[in-house]
Amino acid sequence: MLRVNCFFQAKEGCFDEALQAAMALTAKSQLHQGCKAYDVFESATRPDVFMFCETWLDEESLALHEQTPEFAEYAGILSKCGTLKIEKFEF
């Protein structure tokens, strides 16, 4: 299993657009083969930060997810709206 934590920090004025993209990506990603869990959480202490928490069956499932049209669409919006820090863990 593979855990991916993606921490997102929005540029000023971009949080709402980024969060909408994150929620849409989450809904689509939950349907992808090999997805065991996929959610997005807003920070309780920082109004410009949210986090994706993903669990994938394996690296292959994650790679297929990253090749989907919806990933490209929403990742493009997110990259325009802020910055991501990604952490991966195998367990």
Number of C-alpha atoms within 10 A of each C-alpha: 13 17 21 17 19 18 19 25 21 22 16 9 10 16 20 12 13 26 23 14 21 22 16 14 21 20 14 14 23 16 13 16 14 19 19 17 15 21 17 19 14 15 13 8 7 9 11 19 21 22 20 20 17 21 22 22 16 16 14 12 15 21 11 13 21 14 10 13 10 16 19 14 12 19 18 12 18 24 14 13 22 17 15 19 10 12 11 11 10 12 7
